[in-house]
Amino acid sequence: MLSSKTLFSRAMKRKKRKKVPDGKMRRKPVSGERISVSKKSQIRECNEDDNEFGFGLKSSAPSSNHGVQPLGNLYLASGTINTRNIGLGNMQILTDELVLDVLGFLDATHLGILACVSKSFYVFANHEPLWRNLVLDNVKGGLLYNKTWKYTYLAAFYPSFDGSVVDISGLRVRDFYSDYLFQSWLCANLEMKPEWLERDNIVRRKGISVEEFVLNFEEPNKPVLLEGCLDNWVAREKWNRDYLIQLCDDVRFSVGPVDMKLEEFFLYSDQAIEERPLYLFDPKFADKVPRLGSEYDVPVYFREDLFGVLGKERPDYRWIIIGPSGSGSSFHIDPNSTSAWNAVIRGSKKWVLFPPDVVPPGVHPSPDGAEVACPVSIIEWFMNFYAATKTWEKKPIECICKAGEVIFVPNGWWHLVINLEESIAITQNYVSRNLLNVLDFLKRPNASMLVSGTKDRVNLYDKFKNAIDASFPGTIDQLARKAEEKAAEQKKLSFWDSVSDSNAGAFKFSF
């Protein structure tokens, strides 16, 4: 068995060199921000319409998570000591996140043994994300989710195990306080607050011409929600669970790091209650099931797609997206500086978008853009950062995109999306008026790290530029001249701007 010293050394080395997993980070509470309501009272109050915090729990939320309470409660319970520290021994000096990093090196057997050492290790060793990683890393072939990730692992590798005789909630540990673990539980079980859904300030249009779309939205790079674009889609009529399961049969689709049949995925989505639900996001769906690709049409506004000149060498550009309530994508910018459209076939999605020059609160991109650190879950971002945007001068664009509607996401815009219910959607990324942005992106010095959706990251720029020159001679030069003219117009200073700026090359007033 590995020694604790060895595990700790590995964890610290990984901490220093690893990229933030999945581009996510857990926000640490700062002084004065600790959650200070007991879990029991939180559950009771959250089920009332008008509670202290305005939070509501999902109807399927479990009543217990091994008794973990927010750390603030420790200061309200006089004479109480934290079971967490007693049970960890010398490891109590580590943060909860680092303890879990250390435990992440263990296999299932050693996690099970460790859970018997103390009440504290019982709580940590039963942390669901640890078992989720074990399942996703080790289960090959069919993934049959069974109540929890731990039971799913046991059912996969110990078929004789009878999970029906075990209480799914596990043991309840008294006087265990941890903001990190409690917030993980809370984010998994919270409903979206009504105030998070109220703002709807996106421009909506129905029946506009392509010319109007280009002039008012695509060229100025502004989002818009389009209605009526899906009215003739076969997918709008047919795509429900039963139809898709029957049509796709044994075909497996990409769901995070694993491949699953639709029947397996829906079995998971019906049971799972977790902070970051798995999301079916497959770029090869039309190759796997050609009929899926034939049952929708690209809306007329997005049919000019210059990446098409690359034929089969073009980067991944279209995806079928299926996810349960609470699933979605945290803040990101679409790949390769492309624009995108997203059409909701079933369900509804909450969107939050920030323009390219505004980094969302709580989001920390690296200088080269290769990594983005942000809160672990979407709900966590809403809990900790959404309220701050109300006072910003440049407020985000927000909307709820419902079934039958399409949202246009311009290139370079930060966006977050969360499914408010089980949703099915199609999205495509494309190149049109943003051609120069895409070419600039593809020729960056670190393009081999930034470019996605293709095996040939290094040569994509040359291939694409040469294909454009061959298919549309003069287009790049024409767009470049137009961009220069626009930039020159924006640089023109008024008289009062020039006299107040000594760097403008003109005189300035001096008092």
Sequence and secondary structure as in RCSB ss.txt:
>XXXX:A:sequence
MLSSKTLFSRAMKRKKRKKVPDGKMRRKPVSGERISVSKKSQIRECNEDDNEFGFGLKSSAPSSNHGVQPLGNLY
LASGTINTRNIGLGNMQILTDELVLDVLGFLDATHLGILACVSKSFYVFANHEPLWRNLVLDNVKGGLLYNKTWK
YTYLAAFYPSFDGSVVDISGLRVRDFYSDYLFQSWLCANLEMKPEWLERDNIVRRKGISVEEFVLNFEEPNKPVL
LEGCLDNWVAREKWNRDYLIQLCDDVRFSVGPVDMKLEEFFLYSDQAIEERPLYLFDPKFADKVPRLGSEYDVPV
YFREDLFGVLGKERPDYRWIIIGPSGSGSSFHIDPNSTSAWNAVIRGSKKWVLFPPDVVPPGVHPSPDGAEVACP
VSIIEWFMNFYAATKTWEKKPIECICKAGEVIFVPNGWWHLVINLEESIAITQNYVSRNLLNVLDFLKRPNASML
VSGTKDRVNLYDKFKNAIDASFPGTIDQLARKAEEKAAEQKKLSFWDSVSDSNAGAFKFSF
>XXXX:A:secstr
   HHHHHHHHHHHHHH   GGGEE     TT    S HHHHHHHHTSSS SS   B TT  S STT B THHHH
HSTT   HHHHHHGGGGGS HHHHHHHHTTS HHHHHHHTTT HHHHHHHT HHHHHHHHHHH  S     SSHH
HHHHHHH TT  GGGS TT    TT B HHHHHHHHHHHB   HHHH      EEES  HHHHIIIIITTT  EE
EESTTTT HHHHH SHHHHHHHHTT EEEETTEEEEHHHHHHHHHH   SS   EEETTHHHHSHHHHHS    G
GG   GGGGGGGGS   EEEEEE TT EEEEE  GGG EEEEEEEESEEEEEEE TT   TT EE TTSS EEEE
SSHHHHHHHTGGGGGG SS  EEEEEETTEEEEE TT EEEEEESSSEEEEEEEE STTHHHHHHHHTSTTHHHH
  S S  SSHHHHHHHHHHHHSTTHHHHHHHHHHHHHHHHH   HHHHHT GGGTS     
